[in-house]
Amino acid sequence: MISKAKKISMGLTALLGLMISTVSFSQAKGMEDMVLIPFGEYSMGDNMHYDSPEHKVVLNDFYIDKYEVSNQRYGAFMDATGHAAPAYWDNRTLNKAMQPVVGVNWFDATAFCGWEGKRLPTEAEWEKAAKGPNESHYPWGHEYAEDKSNCCQNVKETSPVDAYPEGASGYGVMNMGGNVYEWVEDWYDPKYYNVSVVLNPKGPVKGYKWGAMGEMKVLRGGSWFAPSSSQHTSHRFWNKPENNSYGIGLGFRCAKDASRNVTEETQQAFMKSLIHLGGKKTDKALASINEALKLDPTNQEFLDTKMLIEKMAKSTKSN
């Protein structure tokens, strides 16, 4: 028979898991076509590729564009800023308003996101948004389905950014498999996952140099002409940041920090408290949450966590 103290402990542990998995914050104004990805941990990588060993990552909540950046959106950016047109801008098979913009290099993508008050997603953010809450092998699920994305040259051109709704990720983000490869913020290094930090990784300080080609930035998601294996949510690819073409499938989407008034230092203290609590080290958990509260004393999440720790400590002593 399970003791009362044991039941309390099990209940508190379940509540802790719920807290970690469901933390979210209200959407900001003007974010209609962005999706909020909640704060929490997930398994990045999958051990299926030599450069992506599986490891745990914790990310703050963030927003990511529901759709790849379209020609229509990019055209507005060009009109407003005088930014040069990308490659293939006059290609009639690729320049329809709702097709994703292609032929952009990493600097073009960065400039556009800045103009919208956003930024490129980190590689870790992109992968979490693609995997969804179930950490799927493909955006839509664990099994490959050829009718859920535009890849393998089956369509012969890019599809509209709102095509294939049945292929959306578990968070509702569209076309994270196929259509166009997407630039992310990070430099590419095949060994980075072995040394990655746990909290909000942003990639290596510099990229791996492929001979005389120079340092590379990361690309994600596959494209309309790439093989189906490139759509795996942990698959990594790369290109020089100044290059605007891999075939004709280089595009992007933007991301944005969520409105969360917590510094990295307070976040680290908070995460330490949860880790200690999960290990039933209540004294250390209490010390860590008190440190977080010193830095952010009115944070309701921190206050609730302290109460949770104190309840678990009390139940442990009474057992």
GIZI-V391510 format. One record per pair of residues at least 24 apart in sequence whose C-alpha atoms are under 8 Angstrom apart, sorted by the first residue. I is the first residue (numbers start at 0). J is the second residue. D is the distance in whole Angstrom. If there is no record, write none. Layout:
# GIZI-V391510
I_J_D + I_J_D
This chain:
# GIZI-V391510
4_314_5 + 4_315_7 + 4_317_7 + 4_318_6 + 5_318_8 + 7_311_8 + 7_314_7 + 8_311_6 + 8_314_7 + 8_315_8 + 11_307_7 + 11_311_7 + 12_277_7 + 15_273_8 + 23_60_7 + 24_257_7 + 24_258_7 + 24_259_8 + 26_257_8 + 27_257_8 + 27_258_7 + 32_64_6 + 32_65_6 + 32_66_7 + 33_62_6 + 33_63_5 + 33_64_4 + 33_65_5 + 34_62_5 + 34_63_5 + 34_64_6 + 34_65_6 + 34_170_7 + 34_171_7 + 34_172_7 + 35_60_7 + 35_61_6 + 35_62_4 + 35_63_7 + 35_257_8 + 36_60_6 + 36_61_5 + 36_62_6 + 36_63_7 + 36_128_7 + 36_170_7 + 37_61_7 + 41_127_7 + 41_134_7 + 42_134_7 + 43_123_7 + 43_126_7 + 43_127_7 + 43_233_7 + 44_233_5 + 45_233_6 + 48_234_7 + 49_189_8 + 50_189_5 + 50_190_6 + 50_191_8 + 50_192_7 + 50_235_8 + 51_189_8 + 51_192_6 + 51_233_7 + 51_234_8 + 51_235_8 + 52_192_6 + 52_193_7 + 53_192_8 + 54_192_7 + 55_197_6 + 56_123_8 + 56_196_8 + 56_197_5 + 56_198_6 + 56_199_7 + 56_200_8 + 57_197_6 + 57_198_5 + 57_199_6 + 58_123_8 + 58_124_7 + 58_198_6 + 58_199_5 + 59_199_7 + 60_256_7 + 60_257_6 + 60_259_8 + 61_124_8 + 61_254_7 + 61_255_6 + 61_256_5 + 61_257_5 + 62_254_5 + 62_255_5 + 62_256_6 + 62_257_6 + 63_120_7 + 63_128_8 + 63_252_7 + 63_253_6 + 63_254_4 + 63_255_6 + 64_172_7 + 64_252_6 + 64_253_6 + 64_254_6 + 65_171_7 + 65_172_5 + 65_173_6 + 66_160_6 + 66_161_7 + 66_172_7 + 66_173_6 + 66_174_7 + 66_252_7 + 67_99_6 + 67_160_6 + 67_173_8 + 67_174_7 + 67_250_7 + 67_251_6 + 67_252_5 + 68_99_6 + 68_100_6 + 68_160_8 + 68_250_7 + 68_251_6 + 68_252_5 + 68_253_8 + 69_96_7 + 69_97_5 + 69_98_5 + 69_99_4 + 69_100_5 + 69_160_7 + 70_94_6 + 70_95_7 + 70_96_5 + 70_97_6 + 70_98_6 + 70_99_6 + 70_100_5 + 71_96_5 + 71_97_6 + 73_100_7 + 73_111_7 + 76_111_7 + 76_114_7 + 85_243_8 + 86_243_7 + 86_244_8 + 87_247_8 + 92_156_7 + 92_157_8 + 93_156_7 + 93_157_7 + 97_159_5 + 97_160_6 + 97_161_8 + 98_157_6 + 98_158_6 + 98_159_4 + 98_160_6 + 99_157_7 + 99_158_8 + 99_159_7 + 99_160_6 + 99_179_7 + 99_250_7 + 100_249_8 + 100_250_6 + 100_251_8 + 101_179_8 + 101_243_8 + 101_244_8 + 101_247_7 + 101_248_6 + 101_249_5 + 101_250_5 + 102_243_5 + 102_244_5 + 102_247_6 + 102_248_7 + 102_249_6 + 102_250_7 + 103_242_8 + 103_243_5 + 103_244_7 + 103_249_6 + 103_250_6 + 104_240_6 + 104_241_5 + 104_242_5 + 104_243_4 + 104_244_7 + 104_249_7 + 105_182_6 + 105_216_8 + 105_240_5 + 105_241_6 + 105_242_8 + 105_243_8 + 106_240_7 + 106_241_7 + 108_182_7 + 108_250_8 + 108_251_7 + 112_253_6 + 112_254_8 + 116_255_8 + 117_253_6 + 117_254_6 + 117_255_5 + 118_253_6 + 118_254_5 + 118_255_6 + 119_182_8 + 119_183_5 + 119_184_5 + 119_251_8 + 119_252_7 + 119_253_5 + 119_254_6 + 119_255_8 + 120_183_5 + 120_184_6 + 120_252_8 + 120_253_6 + 120_254_5 + 120_255_8 + 121_183_6 + 121_184_5 + 121_185_6 + 121_200_8 + 121_201_6 + 121_202_8 + 122_183_6 + 122_184_7 + 122_185_6 + 122_201_7 + 122_202_7 + 122_217_7 + 122_219_8 + 123_199_8 + 123_200_7 + 123_201_7 + 125_183_7 + 125_219_8 + 126_232_6 + 126_233_7 + 128_168_7 + 128_169_8 + 128_170_6 + 128_172_7 + 129_168_5 + 129_169_8 + 129_170_8 + 129_172_7 + 129_175_6 + 129_232_6 + 130_168_7 + 130_169_7 + 130_232_6 + 131_168_6 + 131_169_4 + 131_170_5 + 132_169_6 + 132_170_7 + 133_169_7 + 135_232_7 + 136_231_6 + 136_232_6 + 136_233_7 + 137_168_8 + 137_176_7 + 137_230_7 + 137_231_5 + 137_232_5 + 138_166_7 + 138_167_6 + 138_168_4 + 138_169_7 + 138_175_6 + 138_176_6 + 138_231_8 + 138_232_6 + 139_165_7 + 139_166_5 + 139_167_6 + 139_168_5 + 139_169_7 + 140_168_8 + 143_227_8 + 148_174_7 + 148_176_6 + 148_177_6 + 148_178_7 + 149_176_8 + 149_177_5 + 149_178_5 + 149_222_7 + 149_223_5 + 150_177_5 + 150_178_6 + 150_221_8 + 150_222_6 + 150_223_4 + 150_224_5 + 150_225_6 + 150_226_7 + 150_227_7 + 151_222_8 + 151_223_6 + 151_224_5 + 151_225_5 + 151_226_5 + 151_227_6 + 152_223_6 + 152_224_4 + 152_225_7 + 153_223_7 + 153_224_8 + 154_223_7 + 155_223_7 + 155_224_7 + 156_223_7 + 157_223_6 + 175_220_5 + 175_230_8 + 176_220_5 + 176_221_6 + 176_222_7 + 176_229_8 + 176_230_5 + 176_231_7 + 176_232_8 + 177_220_6 + 177_221_5 + 177_222_4 + 177_223_5 + 177_225_8 + 177_227_8 + 177_229_8 + 177_230_6 + 178_221_7 + 178_222_4 + 178_223_4 + 178_224_8 + 178_248_7 + 179_220_7 + 179_221_6 + 179_222_4 + 179_223_6 + 179_248_5 + 179_249_6 + 179_250_6 + 179_251_8 + 180_218_6 + 180_219_6 + 180_220_5 + 180_221_5 + 180_222_5 + 180_248_6 + 180_249_5 + 180_250_6 + 180_251_7 + 181_218_5 + 181_219_5 + 181_220_6 + 181_221_8 + 181_249_6 + 181_250_5 + 181_251_4 + 181_252_7 + 182_216_8 + 182_217_6 + 182_218_5 + 182_219_7 + 182_249_7 + 182_250_7 + 182_251_5 + 182_252_8 + 183_216_7 + 183_217_6 + 183_218_6 + 183_219_7 + 183_251_7 + 184_216_7 + 184_217_7 + 185_216_6 + 185_217_6 + 186_214_8 + 186_215_6 + 186_216_4 + 186_217_6 + 187_214_8 + 187_215_5 + 187_216_5 + 187_217_5 + 187_237_7 + 188_215_8 + 198_267_8 + 212_239_8 + 213_239_7 + 214_239_6 + 215_239_5 + 215_240_6 + 216_240_6 + 222_248_6 + 223_248_7 + 224_248_8 + 261_295_7 + 264_291_8 + 265_290_8 + 265_291_5 + 265_292_8 + 265_294_6 + 265_295_7 + 266_291_7 + 269_301_7 + 276_308_7 + 281_308_6 + 281_309_8 + 281_311_7 + 281_312_6 + 282_312_8 + 284_308_7 + 285_309_8
